[in-house]
Amino acid sequence: MLARIRKSLDDKEQGFTLVELLVVVIIIGILAAIAIPAFLRQRENAWGAQVISALKNSTTAAESWAVENNGKYTALGSDAMSETTGALGVNWKASGLTATKDVGVVATIAADGNSYGLVGTHASRPDDKWTYSSVTGVITNPTP
């Protein structure tokens, strides 16, 4: 019995046929076609999370500023806050805010100085804008 198996193994060449290799390549291609779009969506979600984090940090800095300035946000808005370039205004730095790469946050201070709004964007998703209102305390996501 073993001799017969050995003889049949010796008669055949070792290796894969072209059809077997093509089937494996096609399967790998199908798996890649499924995985790559999912990976790209995860990158976009990460960019959005980066903007949300920068907005939360900005609200903490703004609230800290207001506590030290009689509850007013007016002077905080006098300096520009551009996290895209890494340049933060003096008042924002004094409040403990650190720039986030590729994230821009624009502050709008109400005329009476009692409230503010923030709009955040990511350089990789410039059309999507996340907003925060100190009146509602809610960060709203962009519409897809």
Residue pairs with C-beta under 8 A, 6 or more apart in sequence:
43 124
44 124
44 125
47 102
47 122
47 124
47 125
48 122
48 125
48 128
48 130
48 141
50 100
50 102
50 103
50 122
51 103
51 120
51 121
51 122
51 130
52 120
52 130
52 139
53 100
54 83
54 100
54 103
54 105
54 120
55 105
55 118
55 120
55 130
55 132
55 139
56 139
57 97
57 98
57 100
58 81
58 92
58 97
58 105
58 107
58 118
58 120
58 132
59 118
59 132
59 134
60 96
60 97
61 92
61 95
61 96
61 97
62 73
62 76
62 95
62 107
62 116
62 118
62 134
64 95
64 96
65 73
65 75
65 76
65 91
65 92
65 94
65 95
66 72
66 73
66 76
69 75
69 76
71 114
72 113
72 114
73 109
73 110
73 113
73 114
73 115
73 116
73 134
74 109
74 113
75 91
76 91
76 92
76 95
76 107
76 109
76 116
77 107
77 108
77 109
77 116
78 89
78 91
79 88
79 89
79 90
79 91
79 92
80 87
80 89
81 88
81 89
81 92
81 97
81 105
81 106
81 107
82 88
82 104
82 105
83 99
83 100
83 101
83 103
83 104
83 105
84 102
84 103
84 104
84 123
86 99
86 101
87 99
88 97
88 98
88 99
102 122
102 123
102 124
103 120
103 121
103 122
103 123
104 120
104 121
104 122
104 123
105 118
105 119
105 120
106 118
106 119
106 120
107 116
107 117
107 118
108 116
108 117
108 118
108 119
109 115
109 116
110 116
115 133
115 134
115 135
116 134
117 131
117 132
117 133
117 134
118 131
118 132
119 129
119 130
119 131
119 132
120 129
120 130
120 131
120 132
121 128
121 129
121 130
122 128
127 142
128 142
129 142
130 139
130 140
130 141
130 142
131 139
131 140
132 138
132 139
132 140
